[in-house]
Amino acid sequence: MKKILLISSFLLMGQISLCVLARSANCETLLKQITDASDATARTAAISTLVRLGNNPVCFAEIVDNSPAGERGAYAVFLKYLELHRTDKQAGSSVGTGGTTNLVSKGVTAKALSVAAEYGALTQSVSNQIVTVQGSLDGFPAAFIRQGLFPYCLPDNANHSACTEERVLSFLRRISYGISFDTSQNSQAISGTASETQQGTTQPVTFTPNGHQISSITGRYILWNARDATSEAFKTKWKSALSTSAGTPSPMLLENAGDSLMSSLISLVPPASNELFNDWSTRAAQALSGARNEDVISQWDDCARQLVELLTTGISTYHCGAPPETFSKDKIAKYTDPKLPEHAMAFLQALSEYRYEEDAFVADIADKPVLTFEYNNNRPLGQSSLSTFRLIFDKGIGKNWSVTANGAFTTYDAQPPASIPGANRLRDSQLGVQVNRSLGTLAFLGAATVSGTYYFQYQNSPAILNVTPSMPLSGITLTGIPGDATQVFAQKGNLQVAQLKLALGAGQSNVRFPIAFSYSNRTELIAKPEWRAQFGITYDFDSLFAGN
Amino acid sequence: MSNADPAGNCRLVPTPADPNCDFRATPGSVSLEVKALTGSVLFLKVKYNGTTIVDTTPTDKISFVIVPGMTNLDVIYVFSDTTNGKGSLNEVCSANTLLKNVSADNPAVQYVICS
């Protein structure tokens, strides 16, 4: 793992240096059990535990990793890493071709964004013709951890100079972002204005784009997070979530990390049939048994060095009790593995990723945001930019119920014209309460939730629309408007909306279908009661990427 | 290697003083369970002698057939308390033999069964 850090340092600073590392902390703990043993039986058991390296593969991996062979292996891994992570290869079609998603053909490309996209830092939902991309800030370091660019701190690696700590990720997990894009066809319009005098039947025109693709930007910070990682309810939910691949949270990333850890464990620890390793275990146990307490560490250092040399080359200059058994060339070839240092690094990296996924899975179940602050900068088409400041309260009640309450106010980003009666910067204030009830898993329909919502909006300032007579707003027809009018405004009035919603999950898939009916006494623009029905679709990409 | 015989219908005997084997066993079917002491703990992935025992659904009990010779039992544990999680590996038998302690610090373990 330290070598991966070394590689990262090289990439960041453009230089590489090999460093000599201290004795493994994991082995130190086992050595201490030998020297602290209360009697001969306990001492023998502690020695056997130490030399049966499969019982503590972290100790074994760190022995290999800290050895000279480990340093050489790190360089080999580094070269392989560079080749695997070359980004000077075009992915997808080039610019100018019909189906490309690339704006430019690349020489090299930034990795961070594609890593984030490929590994589930982002989730998307589509609402009407708005596509919202959102995620939490921990998604980026998580992507780096899953790529092996930065290690995740293990409990005992206090001596490591740099790793991503759980508390840092926990903090970043509190901060989330969202960007909404207006994907409707009319959102990208071009207006032309005559720039010079007409010349015959031709007219020079200056074109102005009105892309307006980013319709809102949102930032959230969880002020109060309730964590329950010990109750029986949590344990039950943790076990249930682990057994449900399409559930929330999905265990697939943890499962995949477990697969990698299992593979790397088997590659690292010599199998029970490895006679060379078994011979070493027997001799090391005898050597440590005969050593005085003050000599245990130095004896172990020699034995550990001998083990790495024997397993990588079949010969060693170090001493560990009796001389090693002599094996035939065939057996030496069978029992040795020159790639052992690479396996050690792969194991430590897989363990780091596994520990991260284990923590992340628990956090998804145990951490519930109770109080969240949200800032939303909304730039609706044809309206002045708005800023909304919102407090969100969310609390579960019992097993199936939860209550969500919102309090918010919205301001215009610019002072509205004084010519609009009653207009000022404070546009409106809002209050919303939603009660949710989980219906459990229904036959054919999957997980289902029903909710009832009441929303009240005090309209302090009238809603204002920006108009351009030469380019009417999509879906809005204005008649009798003076040709030089640039803004129109609606009547003030309090707005009340009630909604009943059923959210369905389709079987084992990650698709969710919300169906809702709502009634409002008016809208911001129309001062008449209105019934509406809404139907949506959401997709959780996390488990899809995990499946890859 | 310990010469102790398994009790009752138990097949496995821990051998703490053996530098090569974790357990001595008589060949045949065996069931193991992991019991939680702090938090919850399950088998996430298990392979015995190269054969997958647990792959997709985490469980607290596993069964397999011990074959003669020195064989590996590779286990990946998953803990609900990722910092302090502790548990024990026991055989499901009349004596419910305690085979090993397991800890969240060490989720990947390779045991050697000598039969």
HADDOCK unambig.tbl for C-alpha pairs under 7 A between the chains (distance, minus, plus):
assign (segid A and resid 44 and name CA) (segid B and resid 17 and name CA) 5.64 0.50 0.50
assign (segid A and resid 45 and name CA) (segid B and resid 16 and name CA) 4.98 0.50 0.50
assign (segid A and resid 45 and name CA) (segid B and resid 17 and name CA) 4.81 0.50 0.50
assign (segid A and resid 48 and name CA) (segid B and resid 16 and name CA) 6.62 0.50 0.50
assign (segid A and resid 48 and name CA) (segid B and resid 17 and name CA) 5.71 0.50 0.50
assign (segid A and resid 48 and name CA) (segid B and resid 18 and name CA) 5.97 0.50 0.50
assign (segid A and resid 48 and name CA) (segid B and resid 19 and name CA) 4.45 0.50 0.50
assign (segid A and resid 51 and name CA) (segid B and resid 19 and name CA) 6.20 0.50 0.50
assign (segid A and resid 52 and name CA) (segid B and resid 19 and name CA) 5.87 0.50 0.50
assign (segid A and resid 52 and name CA) (segid B and resid 20 and name CA) 6.19 0.50 0.50
assign (segid A and resid 54 and name CA) (segid B and resid 109 and name CA) 5.89 0.50 0.50
assign (segid A and resid 54 and name CA) (segid B and resid 110 and name CA) 4.51 0.50 0.50
assign (segid A and resid 54 and name CA) (segid B and resid 111 and name CA) 6.27 0.50 0.50
assign (segid A and resid 55 and name CA) (segid B and resid 109 and name CA) 5.29 0.50 0.50
assign (segid A and resid 55 and name CA) (segid B and resid 110 and name CA) 5.73 0.50 0.50
assign (segid A and resid 55 and name CA) (segid B and resid 111 and name CA) 6.36 0.50 0.50
assign (segid A and resid 56 and name CA) (segid B and resid 106 and name CA) 6.85 0.50 0.50
assign (segid A and resid 56 and name CA) (segid B and resid 109 and name CA) 6.53 0.50 0.50
assign (segid A and resid 57 and name CA) (segid B and resid 109 and name CA) 6.80 0.50 0.50
assign (segid A and resid 155 and name CA) (segid B and resid 105 and name CA) 6.92 0.50 0.50
assign (segid A and resid 230 and name CA) (segid B and resid 39 and name CA) 6.50 0.50 0.50
assign (segid A and resid 235 and name CA) (segid B and resid 40 and name CA) 6.47 0.50 0.50
assign (segid A and resid 242 and name CA) (segid B and resid 58 and name CA) 6.78 0.50 0.50
assign (segid A and resid 243 and name CA) (segid B and resid 57 and name CA) 5.53 0.50 0.50
assign (segid A and resid 243 and name CA) (segid B and resid 58 and name CA) 6.43 0.50 0.50
assign (segid A and resid 258 and name CA) (segid B and resid 45 and name CA) 6.75 0.50 0.50
assign (segid A and resid 258 and name CA) (segid B and resid 76 and name CA) 6.68 0.50 0.50
assign (segid A and resid 262 and name CA) (segid B and resid 76 and name CA) 6.57 0.50 0.50
assign (segid A and resid 271 and name CA) (segid B and resid 72 and name CA) 6.71 0.50 0.50
assign (segid A and resid 272 and name CA) (segid B and resid 70 and name CA) 5.63 0.50 0.50
assign (segid A and resid 272 and name CA) (segid B and resid 71 and name CA) 5.66 0.50 0.50
assign (segid A and resid 272 and name CA) (segid B and resid 72 and name CA) 6.02 0.50 0.50
assign (segid A and resid 272 and name CA) (segid B and resid 112 and name CA) 6.20 0.50 0.50
assign (segid A and resid 273 and name CA) (segid B and resid 70 and name CA) 6.50 0.50 0.50
assign (segid A and resid 278 and name CA) (segid B and resid 20 and name CA) 6.06 0.50 0.50
assign (segid A and resid 281 and name CA) (segid B and resid 19 and name CA) 5.78 0.50 0.50
assign (segid A and resid 281 and name CA) (segid B and resid 20 and name CA) 6.42 0.50 0.50
assign (segid A and resid 282 and name CA) (segid B and resid 19 and name CA) 5.76 0.50 0.50
assign (segid A and resid 282 and name CA) (segid B and resid 20 and name CA) 6.98 0.50 0.50
assign (segid A and resid 285 and name CA) (segid B and resid 19 and name CA) 6.37 0.50 0.50
assign (segid A and resid 358 and name CA) (segid B and resid 82 and name CA) 6.91 0.50 0.50
assign (segid A and resid 359 and name CA) (segid B and resid 82 and name CA) 6.35 0.50 0.50
assign (segid A and resid 362 and name CA) (segid B and resid 80 and name CA) 6.39 0.50 0.50
